[in-house]
C-alpha cells in the first residue's frame, strides 16, 4: 500500500476536524474523497502533505512514517499537493511557475528539460509560457497547477477541488489530464465536489461526514446505494 493513514485525529484549536480516520491508497490508483463542506476532506490532505500535524494517529507513505514531517520534507518523499484555489504565483510567467514547482530539486539541466517537456506536452501552456499566470483561463490555470506539481517528480498527487469553477468543456480537459497521468502510473488522491466526475474517475471512494468515514468502497457499488443516490445523485 503506497499510502496508509491510521486512525488520525486533527484539531483546529479545540475543534476536532478529523476523528479517527483510516484510509489506504494503493499505488497506481485514484482515490476520491466525498463529503459536505467541513467534513474533513481537505484537512486529511493537509495532514498527508505536512501542512498540518495530526494530534493522534499515524501516516505512512511508501514504507516511511511521515506524520509530523514538515511539508518541504514530505515533498522529498514523493507527495505533492495541489491545493484548493490552485495557489499559483499570478504575476509570474507560466514558465517560472513551473520552475518553482521544482524548488526541491538541484539538477538545473533536468529542471529546464522538464519545463520544456511539459510545455510541449500540454500545448496550451507552451503557447502561453511567457504570459503571466493571472492572464490564463480557469482551465489553463488548473492545468498549470497540476503541471507545476509534476515538476517535483512526485509518486503521488493530492488534488483538492481540481475542477472547481470550470466550465463543462474544460472539466473534461482537466479530467483527461488526470486520467492520462494515472494511466502512466501516477497515484492520485482527490477531493472533488463534482460527484459524477469523482465516481467515474476513482478506483475507490471514501465518504466523510463530521470528520469520520461513513462509507467506503467501489464507486460503482456505492453509486447504487440509497444514501449516495439520495444525497449526491439527487435520485
C-alpha positions, 0 to 999 in steps of 0.5 A: 500500500503506497499510502496508509493513514491510521486512525488520525485525529486533527484539531483546529484549536479545540475543534476536532476536524478529523476523528479517527480516520483510516484510509489506504491508497494503493499505488497506481490508483485514484482515490476520491474523497466525498463529503459536505463542506467541513467534513474533513476532506481537505484537512486529511490532505493537509495532514498527508502533505505536512501542512498540518500535524495530526494530534493522534494517529499515524501516516505512512507513505511508501514504507516511511512514517511521515506524520509530523514531517514538515511539508518541504520534507514530505515533498522529498518523499514523493507527495505533492499537493495541489491545493484548493484555489490552485495557489499559483504565483499570478504575476509570474510567467507560466514558465517560472511557475513551473520552475518553482514547482521544482524548488526541491530539486538541484539538477538545473539541466533536468529542471529546464528539460522538464519545463520544456517537456511539459510545455510541449506536452500540454500545448496550451501552456507552451503557447502561453509560457511567457504570459503571466499566470493571472492572464490564463483561463480557469482551465489553463490555470488548473492545468498549470497547477497540476503541471507545476506539481509534476515538476517535483517528480512526485509518486503521488498527487493530492488534488483538492477541488481540481475542477472547481469553477470550470466550465463543462468543456474544460472539466473534461480537459482537466479530467483527461489530464488526470486520467492520462497521468494515472494511466502512466502510473501516477497515484492520485488522491482527490477531493472533488465536489463534482460527484459524477466526475469523482465516481467515474474517475476513482478506483475507490471512494471514501465518504466523510461526514463530521470528520469520520468515514461513513462509507467506503468502497467501489464507486460503482457499488456505492453509486447504487446505494440509497444514501449516495443516490439520495444525497449526491445523485439527487435520485 
